[in-house]
Amino acid sequence: MLFYKRLYVSDKIKDPEIIKWRLRHRSGMISVYVLMLSRDCTRIDIMHSAFLQEKFYRSDPLYIIGLACDKDDAISLYADIVKEAVNKTGSTDVVSFLFHKEDFAK
């Protein structure tokens, strides 16, 4: 599991380091959603953290770019990322705005 170097974190998340530790150790969290790069690297997906406990995700590397407290919060955080992409590049292509190999940290 890789985390975006400039991880986007919702204001409602009190301690992102604890959340990251729990995600790495497959610890259950009821109210955490993640924003992550899709498997085909073409879009950003929003997923409840409980799905990350599935065996499938243990062998498939995840690129997490954001943490949020609930689904509405995750959608709002994604909207903020899109606004930032449009303001800086003039495009809504969030993936090309965010992802470069050097932007990931373990």
C-alpha positions in Angstrom: 0.0 0.0 0.0 1.4 3.3 -1.1 0.3 6.8 0.1 0.5 9.9 -2.0 3.3 12.1 -0.7 1.0 15.1 -0.4 -1.9 13.0 1.0 -5.2 14.8 0.9 -6.9 14.5 4.3 -10.3 15.7 5.3 -10.6 18.2 8.1 -12.6 15.7 10.0 -9.7 13.2 10.2 -8.0 13.9 13.5 -4.8 11.8 13.2 -4.0 10.7 9.6 -0.9 8.7 10.8 -3.0 6.4 12.9 -5.4 5.9 10.0 -2.5 5.1 7.7 -1.1 2.6 10.2 -4.5 0.9 10.6 -4.9 0.7 6.8 -1.5 -0.9 6.4 -2.3 -3.4 9.1 -5.8 -4.2 7.8 -7.4 -3.0 11.0 -11.1 -2.3 10.7 -12.5 1.2 10.7 -16.2 1.9 10.4 -16.1 5.5 9.3 -13.1 5.9 7.0 -13.2 6.2 3.2 -10.2 6.3 0.9 -9.6 8.0 -2.4 -7.4 5.8 -4.5 -6.1 5.4 -8.0 -8.1 2.9 -10.0 -6.5 -0.4 -11.1 -6.4 0.8 -14.7 -4.8 4.2 -13.6 -7.4 6.3 -15.4 -9.5 7.7 -12.6 -9.8 8.1 -8.8 -12.1 5.7 -6.9 -13.8 6.3 -3.6 -13.9 3.2 -1.4 -14.9 2.3 2.1 -11.8 1.1 4.1 -13.5 -2.2 5.0 -13.1 -3.4 1.4 -9.3 -3.0 1.7 -9.3 -6.0 4.1 -10.1 -8.3 1.3 -7.4 -10.8 0.3 -7.4 -9.3 -3.3 -5.9 -6.0 -2.1 -3.0 -7.7 -0.2 -1.3 -8.7 -3.5 -2.6 -5.7 -5.6 -0.7 -2.5 -4.7 -3.0 0.4 -3.8 -2.2 4.1 -4.4 -4.1 6.1 -1.8 -4.4 9.8 -2.4 -6.9 10.8 0.2 -8.6 10.0 3.5 -12.1 11.0 4.6 -14.5 10.3 7.4 -17.6 9.4 5.5 -18.9 9.1 1.9 -20.1 12.7 1.7 -16.8 13.9 3.1 -14.9 11.8 0.5 -17.0 13.3 -2.3 -16.3 16.8 -1.0 -12.6 16.0 -0.8 -12.6 14.7 -4.4 -14.4 17.9 -5.5 -11.7 20.0 -3.8 -9.0 18.0 -5.7 -10.8 18.6 -9.0 -11.0 22.3 -8.3 -7.3 22.4 -7.5 -6.5 20.6 -10.8 -8.7 23.0 -12.8 -7.2 26.0 -11.1 -3.6 24.9 -11.7 -3.8 23.2 -15.1 -7.2 24.2 -16.6 -8.1 20.6 -17.0 -10.2 18.1 -15.0 -7.8 15.3 -15.6 -7.0 14.7 -12.0 -4.8 11.6 -12.6 -2.3 13.5 -14.7 -2.4 16.4 -12.3 -1.6 14.2 -9.3 0.4 11.2 -10.3 4.1 11.1 -10.9 6.3 8.2 -9.6 8.1 10.5 -7.2 4.8 11.4 -5.5 4.4 8.1 -3.7 5.9 7.3 -0.3 5.6 4.0 1.6 
